[in-house]
């Protein structure tokens, strides 16, 4: 599932540079995550980077966007077509993922 940022967001911006997919942007009142670009950091980290750095824990799973690990790694590869290491990790099945924690 994609991650969302709740209204508890304090607009600190800590999450934005941590996203490997540039899915996080400043919204009108709080930061927002584009679900079409969110891979829950599958392929990059064992846990969502935004959750790791958020001081108020407002980056949470979005129950409206439940997705499997295979969908998320495929999206990561599609979003990063020039990343040979990511492609190789995906092909071998040896990539970081919150599903494997």
Backbone torsions as a table, in degrees:
resi	resn	phi	psi	omega
1	UNK	NA	148.3	176.0
2	UNK	-68.8	161.3	176.5
3	UNK	-97.8	146.0	175.6
4	UNK	-122.3	163.0	175.6
5	UNK	-111.2	123.5	-176.5
6	UNK	-81.2	173.5	179.1
7	UNK	-67.7	-6.8	176.2
8	UNK	-74.3	-6.6	-179.9
9	UNK	-55.1	133.9	179.8
10	UNK	-103.4	12.3	177.9
11	UNK	59.9	34.7	-179.1
12	UNK	-76.3	-26.0	178.0
13	UNK	81.6	5.9	-178.4
14	UNK	-61.7	-31.9	-175.4
15	UNK	-75.2	-36.4	-171.3
16	UNK	-54.5	-51.7	-177.9
17	UNK	-72.7	-12.7	-178.2
18	UNK	-82.6	-18.8	-175.9
19	UNK	-73.2	120.6	-179.6
20	UNK	-71.2	-11.9	-176.7
21	UNK	-110.4	3.4	-176.3
22	UNK	53.9	39.5	-178.8
23	UNK	-86.5	-11.1	-176.0
24	UNK	-103.3	132.6	178.7
25	UNK	-142.8	160.5	178.0
26	UNK	-71.9	123.4	175.2
27	UNK	-92.4	-169.2	-178.7
28	UNK	-69.0	-38.1	-179.9
29	UNK	-118.8	-33.9	-178.9
30	UNK	-138.6	169.2	174.9
31	UNK	-70.9	156.6	-178.2
32	UNK	-137.1	153.7	178.2
33	UNK	-115.8	128.2	176.2
34	UNK	-79.6	111.1	-176.6
35	UNK	-60.3	-27.3	-179.9
36	UNK	-73.6	-14.7	178.5
37	UNK	-113.2	-8.2	-179.6
38	UNK	-80.0	127.7	175.0
39	UNK	-115.3	12.5	-175.1
40	UNK	54.1	26.7	-179.8
41	UNK	65.6	12.2	175.1
42	UNK	-58.7	130.4	-177.1
43	UNK	95.2	-13.6	-176.4
44	UNK	-123.1	-40.5	-175.6
45	UNK	-143.3	158.1	177.5
46	UNK	-78.9	-12.8	178.1
47	UNK	-145.1	153.2	179.0
48	UNK	-58.7	125.6	-177.0
49	UNK	-62.7	-37.3	-179.3
50	UNK	-62.9	-39.5	178.2
51	UNK	-65.2	-36.7	-177.1
52	UNK	-64.5	-38.4	-175.1
53	UNK	-97.3	-11.1	-175.8
54	UNK	-68.7	120.5	-178.6
55	UNK	-74.6	-16.6	-179.0
56	UNK	-116.5	9.4	176.5
57	UNK	53.5	48.6	-179.7
58	UNK	-102.3	2.9	175.2
59	UNK	-94.5	108.7	-172.6
60	UNK	-132.5	160.0	177.0
61	UNK	-60.8	141.9	179.5
62	UNK	-99.9	106.3	-178.2
63	UNK	-63.3	-14.2	177.8
64	UNK	-80.9	-9.8	-178.5
65	UNK	-131.8	63.4	179.0
66	UNK	-77.7	125.7	-179.2
67	UNK	-137.7	154.3	179.7
68	UNK	-86.4	163.4	177.0
69	UNK	-58.3	-41.0	-178.6
70	UNK	-64.0	-37.0	176.4
71	UNK	-66.4	-42.3	-177.3
72	UNK	-68.8	-40.2	178.6
73	UNK	-70.0	-35.5	176.2
74	UNK	-63.4	-40.1	177.6
75	UNK	-64.9	-41.9	179.4
76	UNK	-59.6	-45.4	179.0
77	UNK	-63.4	-41.9	179.2
78	UNK	-65.1	-36.5	-179.8
79	UNK	-75.3	-20.3	-176.8
80	UNK	-128.9	63.2	-174.3
81	UNK	-62.9	-21.8	-179.1
82	UNK	-93.6	2.5	-178.1
83	UNK	-90.2	91.8	-177.1
84	UNK	-63.2	-37.4	-179.9
85	UNK	-64.6	-41.0	178.4
86	UNK	-65.5	-44.4	178.5
87	UNK	-59.3	-44.2	-179.7
88	UNK	-65.1	-42.7	178.7
89	UNK	-63.0	-41.9	179.0
90	UNK	-64.7	-43.2	-179.3
91	UNK	-64.3	-36.1	-179.0
92	UNK	-84.9	-13.6	-177.0
93	UNK	78.2	13.3	-179.2
94	UNK	-111.3	79.1	-179.9
95	UNK	-135.9	158.6	179.6
96	UNK	-74.3	145.0	-177.8
97	UNK	-165.6	142.2	176.1
98	UNK	-66.4	-19.8	179.6
99	UNK	-71.5	-15.5	-175.9
100	UNK	-107.5	6.7	-177.6
101	UNK	-73.9	NA	NA
